[in-house]
Amino acid sequence: MQITVNDEPRHVDSGTTIADLLTELGMRPKFVAVERNLELVPRARHAECELAENDRLEVVTLVGGG
Amino acid sequence: MSDKPLVLGTHTLQSRLIVGTGKYATFDQMQQCLEASGSDVITVAVRRERLIDADGRNILDFIDLSRYTILPNTAGCFTAEDAIRVARLGREILEGLENPGSDWVKLEVLGDTKTLLPDPIATLQATEALVKDGFQVLCYTTDDPITAKRLKDAGATSVMPAGSPIGSGQGVLNPNNIRICLEYLKGDDPDYPMIIDAGVGSASDVAFAMELGCDGVLLNTAIAGAKDPLTMSSAMKNACLAGRQSFLAGRIPKKLYATASSPETGIISPSVR
């Protein structure tokens, strides 16, 4: 199914969870926070939160800033 | 002279200088400058994780999380709604890292890209919402005393007026407004913390802000953009301390005419030829 991650379209298998996606993307879960359709998904729920068709995800981390 | 530490809500700071982590040429340079600044609180931004990163390095690999309290900002947000989202995302990351900075945010809600000046109405709305959500809100704002008072009344942990626009290096452009802000915020609440955030260009700007009676200074570009960031970082640390001590010591009043420092008696007789 089709989703978007940080505005980039991406295909994932149905049943993919947020935790699966982060592994697929090679991201360290501790360093990121995830929003699904404008709602924050707490890290504790990444493993149970299954993605749905057309989900829009934001995956953010911390960067240098003032 | 002994000084009280700067207290921001539940956080007690050892240094009155808060520094940013942006714009450094390398993470290594950033690390050295953070060290030289003597700061124990450092700001970071929340941004999209790059989906493909050649070396996979993250700023968090270069920050000692047991030493620094991270203050996440909402830089780049132009609406209250986006600032609230970003604040929550930052909190989520810092909670996972068990850093004490997970309970506060440096709130920036900007009005436009040219000035990066804050949108005071959206800033107030975001402050109210974030305070309700349990955040300790450190509010970037203009030097307008009425706005400063409104933000304090809305529950801001600290009000942080800009000395001048972000990254402009113009220093404190309107010291009279800063004085009025200090009076309005601290008049009946002397321990309420007010920090100068943004616009600082040089060490004398930091010292001047502290001499006005501000409780701290937050800066980034003035160090990261200096020709020699490491030396400037040390200069900022010293200036912050010098300005604070100068404020506590109490300066002499300004007078129009001179007052001799040397004794006016016992002077030799004038030459008569």
Interface residues (C-beta under 8 A of the other chain):
Chain A: V5 N6 E8 L25 G26 M27 R28 P29 K30 F31 V32 A33 E35 L38 L40 P42 R43 E58 V59 V60 T61 L62 V63 G64 G65 G66
Chain B: G20 T21 G22 K23 Y24 M30 T43 V44 A45 V46 R47 R48 E49 L51 G56 N58 I59 L60 I70 P72 N73 A75 R85 V86 R88 L89 G90 E92 I93 E95 G96 L97 I166 G167 A198 L218 L219 N220 T221
